[in-house]
Amino acid sequence: MRYIILLTGLILAQKPFEGTVVYSTRFEGEMAKQMADMLRDALPERFVAYYRGDKIRVDMGETVAITDRSAKKMYVLRPSLQTYTEQALEDEDKGDSKKPELKKTKEKTKILGYPVEKYEGTVESEQGPVKVEVWVTPQLRLPQGSRSFLTQGLEVPGFPLKVISKVPGVDLHIVFLVTELSQTSPDEKLFQVPAGYVKEEASANED
């Protein structure tokens, strides 16, 4: 949930990306071997993000998150129960004087044919500083006013196709990699709460 909620910020874009992105997730390091089953329960091997205008939908199987920036709302759906919760989107930059630093490296490669450049940053967390590597393509742009839900608040100049988060204090890396990308605009219905879903109250201590 932490990755999903971090959806605000500012990236200027002439033509925001609209389409569908498929991500794979994997875990690397010694801790990944010891806690393989537990980690896999926490994150699916594959999930899908849909972008249309100022709306983003992240489908992780058991949980679906829909953000609507114009309405300043976020909806979390549980398809198996046909229930959902509604939360207000907060302005992450408001009153925030300290932003995570981002440093561009000289490393470059290609992912799915797109040229990408590597950026490095450090994000503070309850467990300590998290080092994050972000491989960004300047050929695609996030929707204006949005950050990637995987970069933990880092503002990157383009669309991230690979993100590696290094968990502090342990030998564990979480890797998100784009494996499929379509620039066909998704159906508007994907960004609506389905008819028949029952609204529940959001948990006060939900991250």
C-alpha positions as CSV (number, residue, x, y, z in Angstrom):
1,M,0.0,0.0,0.0
2,R,2.9,2.3,0.7
3,Y,4.0,2.3,-2.9
4,I,0.5,2.9,-4.2
5,I,-0.3,5.9,-2.0
6,L,2.8,7.8,-3.1
7,L,1.2,9.2,-6.3
8,T,1.5,13.0,-6.0
9,G,4.2,15.5,-7.1
10,L,5.0,17.4,-10.2
11,I,6.5,16.3,-13.5
12,L,5.9,18.7,-16.4
13,A,4.9,16.8,-19.5
14,Q,3.8,17.9,-22.9
15,K,1.9,14.7,-23.6
16,P,1.3,12.5,-20.5
17,F,1.5,8.8,-21.0
18,E,-1.8,6.9,-21.5
19,G,-1.8,3.1,-21.7
20,T,-1.1,-0.1,-19.9
21,V,2.1,-1.2,-18.2
22,V,2.8,-4.8,-16.9
23,Y,5.3,-5.1,-14.1
24,S,7.2,-8.1,-12.8
25,T,8.5,-8.2,-9.3
26,R,11.3,-10.2,-7.9
27,F,13.4,-10.3,-4.7
28,E,17.2,-10.6,-4.6
29,G,19.7,-11.1,-1.8
30,E,20.2,-13.6,1.0
31,M,17.0,-12.6,2.8
32,A,15.0,-13.3,-0.3
33,K,16.1,-16.9,-0.1
34,Q,15.2,-17.2,3.6
35,M,11.8,-15.5,3.3
36,A,10.8,-16.4,-0.2
37,D,7.2,-17.6,0.6
38,M,6.5,-14.7,3.0
39,L,7.7,-12.1,0.5
40,R,5.8,-13.6,-2.4
41,D,2.6,-13.4,-0.3
42,A,3.3,-9.7,0.2
43,L,3.8,-8.8,-3.5
44,P,2.5,-10.7,-6.6
45,E,4.9,-11.8,-9.3
46,R,3.0,-9.7,-11.8
47,F,0.7,-6.6,-11.6
48,V,-0.7,-4.1,-14.1
49,A,-1.0,-0.3,-14.1
50,Y,-3.4,1.6,-16.3
51,Y,-3.0,5.3,-17.1
52,R,-5.7,7.5,-18.5
53,G,-5.7,11.3,-18.1
54,D,-5.3,12.1,-14.5
55,K,-6.5,8.7,-13.3
56,I,-4.3,5.6,-12.5
57,R,-5.4,2.1,-11.7
58,V,-3.1,-0.5,-10.2
59,D,-4.3,-4.1,-10.3
60,M,-2.5,-6.4,-7.9
61,G,-5.0,-9.2,-8.1
62,E,-6.5,-9.3,-4.6
63,T,-6.4,-5.5,-4.3
64,V,-7.0,-2.8,-6.9
65,A,-6.2,0.8,-6.3
66,I,-7.7,3.6,-8.4
67,T,-6.6,7.2,-8.0
68,D,-8.5,10.2,-9.4
69,R,-6.4,13.3,-9.0
70,S,-9.1,15.7,-10.3
71,A,-11.5,14.4,-7.6
72,K,-8.6,14.0,-5.1
73,K,-9.8,10.6,-4.3
74,M,-8.3,7.1,-4.0
75,Y,-10.4,3.9,-4.1
76,V,-9.1,0.6,-2.9
77,L,-11.2,-2.3,-4.3
78,R,-11.2,-5.9,-3.1
79,P,-12.7,-7.9,-6.0
80,S,-13.1,-11.2,-4.2
81,L,-15.3,-9.5,-1.5
82,Q,-16.8,-6.9,-3.9
83,T,-16.1,-4.1,-1.4
84,Y,-14.1,-0.9,-1.6
85,T,-12.8,1.9,0.6
86,E,-12.5,5.6,-0.3
87,Q,-9.7,7.9,0.9
88,A,-8.8,11.5,0.2
89,L,-5.6,12.1,-1.7
90,E,-3.3,14.5,0.2
91,D,-1.0,17.0,-1.4
92,E,2.3,15.5,-0.7
93,D,4.3,18.6,-1.4
94,K,2.2,20.9,0.8
95,G,4.3,21.8,3.9
96,D,7.0,19.4,2.9
97,S,10.3,21.3,3.0
98,K,12.6,18.3,2.6
99,K,12.4,16.2,-0.5
100,P,14.4,13.1,-1.3
101,E,17.5,13.9,-3.4
102,L,18.0,12.3,-6.8
103,K,21.3,11.9,-8.6
104,K,21.7,11.1,-12.3
105,T,24.4,8.5,-13.1
106,K,26.2,7.9,-16.4
107,E,24.7,4.4,-16.8
108,K,22.4,3.8,-19.7
109,T,20.7,0.9,-21.4
110,K,17.5,-0.1,-23.2
111,I,14.3,-1.7,-21.8
112,L,11.7,-2.8,-24.3
113,G,13.5,-0.8,-26.9
114,Y,13.2,2.4,-24.9
115,P,16.5,4.2,-24.0
116,V,16.8,4.5,-20.2
117,E,19.1,6.4,-17.8
118,K,19.9,5.4,-14.2
119,Y,19.1,7.7,-11.3
120,E,19.9,7.0,-7.6
121,G,18.2,8.4,-4.5
122,T,17.7,7.8,-0.8
123,V,14.3,7.9,0.8
124,E,13.8,7.9,4.6
125,S,11.5,5.2,6.1
126,E,10.6,3.9,9.5
127,Q,13.3,1.2,9.1
128,G,15.9,3.6,8.0
129,P,17.2,5.1,4.7
130,V,16.1,3.2,1.6
131,K,18.4,3.4,-1.4
132,V,16.5,3.4,-4.6
133,E,17.7,2.9,-8.2
134,V,15.4,4.2,-10.9
135,W,15.9,3.5,-14.7
136,V,14.0,6.2,-16.5
137,T,13.1,6.7,-20.2
138,P,12.7,10.4,-21.2
139,Q,10.6,9.3,-24.2
140,L,7.5,8.7,-22.0
141,R,6.0,11.1,-19.4
142,L,4.0,10.4,-16.3
143,P,0.6,12.2,-16.1
144,Q,1.1,15.8,-15.0
145,G,1.1,16.1,-11.2
146,S,1.9,12.5,-10.6
147,R,4.8,10.4,-9.5
148,S,5.4,6.8,-10.2
149,F,3.8,4.6,-7.4
150,L,7.1,2.7,-7.2
151,T,9.7,5.4,-6.7
152,Q,8.7,6.2,-3.1
153,G,8.4,9.9,-3.6
154,L,11.4,10.5,-5.9
155,E,10.6,12.9,-8.7
156,V,12.1,11.4,-11.9
157,P,12.3,13.2,-15.3
158,G,10.4,10.6,-17.3
159,F,8.8,7.3,-17.0
160,P,10.5,4.6,-14.8
161,L,10.8,1.2,-16.5
162,K,12.8,-0.4,-13.7
163,V,13.0,0.3,-9.9
164,I,15.2,-1.3,-7.4
165,S,14.7,-0.7,-3.6
166,K,17.3,-1.8,-1.2
167,V,15.8,-2.6,2.2
168,P,17.9,-1.1,5.0
169,G,19.7,-3.3,7.4
170,V,19.2,-6.6,5.5
171,D,20.5,-8.2,2.3
172,L,17.2,-7.7,0.3
173,H,16.5,-5.9,-2.9
174,I,13.0,-5.5,-4.4
175,V,13.1,-5.2,-8.2
176,F,10.2,-3.9,-10.3
177,L,10.6,-4.3,-14.1
178,V,8.3,-3.3,-16.9
179,T,7.8,-6.4,-19.1
180,E,5.0,-5.1,-21.3
181,L,3.9,-1.6,-22.4
182,S,1.0,-0.5,-24.5
183,Q,0.2,3.1,-25.5
184,T,-3.5,2.3,-26.2
185,S,-5.7,4.4,-23.9
186,P,-7.6,2.1,-21.4
187,D,-11.3,1.9,-21.2
188,E,-12.8,4.6,-18.9
189,K,-14.8,1.9,-17.0
190,L,-11.5,0.6,-15.5
191,F,-11.3,3.7,-13.4
192,Q,-14.8,3.5,-11.9
193,V,-16.0,1.5,-8.8
194,P,-18.0,-1.4,-10.3
195,A,-21.8,-1.4,-9.7
196,G,-22.7,-3.6,-6.7
197,Y,-19.5,-3.0,-4.7
198,V,-20.2,-2.2,-1.0
199,K,-18.4,0.8,0.5
200,E,-16.5,0.1,3.7
201,E,-14.8,2.6,6.1
202,A,-11.0,2.9,5.6
203,S,-8.9,1.7,8.5
204,A,-7.5,4.6,10.5
205,N,-4.0,2.9,10.7
206,E,-3.9,1.7,7.1
207,D,-0.7,2.8,5.3
